[in-house]
Amino acid sequence: MTAYMIDSISVTRAEVYKGAARVVISDPDTLTSFPGLLESVMNPAAPADGGTAYALVAGWTDLGPTTEDGVTIRREAELDDGIPVDQRNTNLDEGEPDKWTMECEMTLLHTDLTNFQYAWEAGTNRAYVASGTNVAQHALDLDAPASFTERMLAVIQEDPSSGMLRCFTFRQAIPQVSSETTIQKGEATGLPVTFKLKADETVSEGYGQFGKIFEEDA
């Protein structure tokens, strides 16, 4: 089985990229329910229909390859200081988790306007056809919106030896817009982006409030 995400070389099958990971986000108008299986995000290498290997499910948008640094997923528990009690030297419940936080960070290699739209919470990406006075072009509105667009996010990883997939899938992701892109001579322009991953409070504990990790068995 041929591994397809090991380095940053594009291959010809339906925009499948080699790289440390493949990052995809959902279209909230198309996907309204959280994935129940790996095949709800991407088909593995050997699905029942062999012609759809590595195909993304409709409603997911591919953000393209990342830099060699890959994708960093952080999970942190803020610990409770406990409740002071008179005439005792210790606190009750000290060290119990008080708040959980998660985030996902990467640098995208594709700096097209679509990726700027997602990473910077930008506005409408408009297309203009060529005419006698202008060339064909796109224009991305840079607004100051009052709220963020919430999307599902998935990070797909491949075992380089077996080709088996692992998919980190999150219910609620919003961009943390504190990003910069450096335009310089002789170096590719990357697009750093960080997504805050939120727990869905409507989901009961034990059912993946932040999301799930799907892993293909050998």
GUNU-481075 format. One record per residue (C-alpha): x, y, z; chain. Coordinates in pm, whole numbers. Example, Ala and Ser with C-alpha at 12.3 -4.5 7.8 and 13.67 -1.06 7.14 Angstrom:
2
1230,-450,780,A .
1367,-106,714,A .
END
This chain:
218
0,0,0,A .
144,335,-101,A .
169,598,169,A .
47,935,49,A .
111,1189,327,A .
477,1141,410,A .
633,1451,256,A .
522,1769,86,A .
495,1635,-268,A .
163,1659,-452,A .
32,1347,-623,A .
-223,1330,-899,A .
-520,1156,-734,A .
-789,1415,-662,A .
-571,1661,-473,A .
-442,1408,-223,A .
-127,1553,-70,A .
170,1392,91,A .
263,1566,413,A .
277,1529,788,A .
-101,1549,802,A .
-403,1647,600,A .
-623,1917,755,A .
-989,1947,654,A .
-1277,2158,782,A .
-1649,2127,736,A .
-1893,2344,551,A .
-2148,2423,825,A .
-2423,2462,564,A .
-2357,2112,424,A .
-2246,1904,723,A .
-2473,1938,1023,A .
-2398,1616,1215,A .
-2076,1491,1371,A .
-1906,1195,1198,A .
-1993,852,1333,A .
-1715,662,1151,A .
-1386,726,974,A .
-1572,693,643,A .
-1777,999,743,A .
-1461,1205,685,A .
-1240,1014,439,A .
-1250,674,277,A .
-954,450,369,A .
-726,302,103,A .
-943,-6,52,A .
-1312,90,72,A .
-1584,-126,-77,A .
-1570,97,-383,A .
-1202,84,-474,A .
-1234,390,-695,A .
-1298,617,-396,A .
-979,546,-198,A .
-877,851,10,A .
-1182,1046,-112,A .
-1319,1311,123,A .
-1687,1300,206,A .
-1893,1582,55,A .
-1904,1885,283,A .
-1538,1869,392,A .
-1290,2126,257,A .
-923,2037,218,A .
-687,2309,343,A .
-396,2142,165,A .
-54,2038,295,A .
120,2175,602,A .
487,2262,650,A .
731,1998,775,A .
650,2101,1134,A .
315,1930,1084,A .
16,1984,1310,A .
25,2041,1686,A .
-282,1944,1890,A .
-281,2064,2251,A .
-502,1940,2534,A .
-476,2095,2879,A .
-658,2065,3208,A .
-661,2367,3437,A .
-650,2233,3792,A .
-873,2350,4073,A .
-706,2511,4376,A .
-954,2338,4602,A .
-1177,2473,4877,A .
-1001,2604,5190,A .
-1133,2458,5515,A .
-1079,2614,5857,A .
-832,2442,6092,A .
-694,2222,5808,A .
-362,2251,5633,A .
-491,2114,5301,A .
-766,2201,5057,A .
-1053,1978,4956,A .
-1041,1845,4598,A .
-713,2021,4525,A .
-575,1922,4184,A .
-906,1816,4030,A .
-965,1939,3672,A .
-1156,2266,3674,A .
-1150,2345,3300,A .
-1040,2162,2985,A .
-902,2343,2678,A .
-786,2221,2337,A .
-638,2385,2030,A .
-488,2285,1695,A .
-200,2471,1531,A .
-32,2438,1191,A .
122,2636,905,A .
-50,2587,571,A .
156,2575,253,A .
-133,2684,32,A .
-182,3058,71,A .
-474,3093,-168,A .
-760,3325,-84,A .
-978,3037,31,A .
-732,2949,308,A .
-696,3316,406,A .
-1074,3327,429,A .
-1078,3039,683,A .
-765,3135,880,A .
-838,3506,909,A .
-1219,3489,941,A .
-1237,3702,629,A .
-1549,3788,432,A .
-1675,3696,87,A .
-1432,3560,-174,A .
-1557,3716,-495,A .
-1473,3608,-851,A .
-1450,3848,-1145,A .
-1443,3721,-1500,A .
-1208,3869,-1757,A .
-1339,4156,-1966,A .
-1201,4423,-2193,A .
-1089,4625,-1891,A .
-971,4363,-1638,A .
-813,4020,-1610,A .
-991,3726,-1440,A .
-938,3761,-1066,A .
-1066,3705,-712,A .
-1109,3956,-430,A .
-1135,3862,-62,A .
-1319,4102,169,A .
-1126,4176,491,A .
-1400,4274,735,A .
-1427,4298,1114,A .
-1705,4046,1191,A .
-1871,4042,1532,A .
-1853,3663,1564,A .
-1658,3362,1437,A .
-1784,3088,1207,A .
-1787,2757,1391,A .
-1687,2450,1189,A .
-1595,2087,1247,A .
-1225,2016,1193,A .
-1038,1693,1119,A .
-666,1612,1109,A .
-593,1296,911,A .
-269,1107,977,A .
-130,807,790,A .
94,527,916,A .
394,544,678,A .
449,168,686,A .
95,30,668,A .
-103,316,515,A .
-364,287,792,A .
-544,611,880,A .
-599,789,1208,A .
-837,1084,1214,A .
-859,1341,1494,A .
-1206,1490,1456,A .
-1337,1788,1652,A .
-1694,1913,1690,A .
-1640,2287,1722,A .
-1341,2479,1588,A .
-1302,2854,1549,A .
-992,3037,1420,A .
-778,3221,1671,A .
-707,3523,1457,A .
-366,3629,1580,A .
-184,3527,1265,A .
75,3671,1032,A .
206,3585,688,A .
556,3692,586,A .
615,3792,225,A .
983,3752,147,A .
1222,3691,-138,A .
1338,3337,-201,A .
1115,3167,57,A .
768,3022,25,A .
493,3214,201,A .
327,3002,468,A .
1,3072,650,A .
11,3000,1026,A .
-330,2922,1172,A .
-454,2817,1515,A .
-800,2679,1581,A .
-957,2689,1927,A .
-1137,2359,1985,A .
-1450,2392,2197,A .
-1633,2126,2393,A .
-1994,2080,2289,A .
-2189,2123,2611,A .
-2495,1952,2462,A .
-2299,1622,2439,A .
-2289,1401,2749,A .
-1957,1302,2904,A .
-1850,968,2762,A .
-1955,1055,2407,A .
-1670,1283,2302,A .
-1755,1639,2402,A .
-1455,1778,2211,A .
-1465,1511,1941,A .
-1324,1166,1866,A .
-1013,992,1732,A .
-1091,734,1465,A .
-820,478,1388,A .
-822,215,1113,A .
-739,-137,1237,A .
-475,-343,1060,A .
END
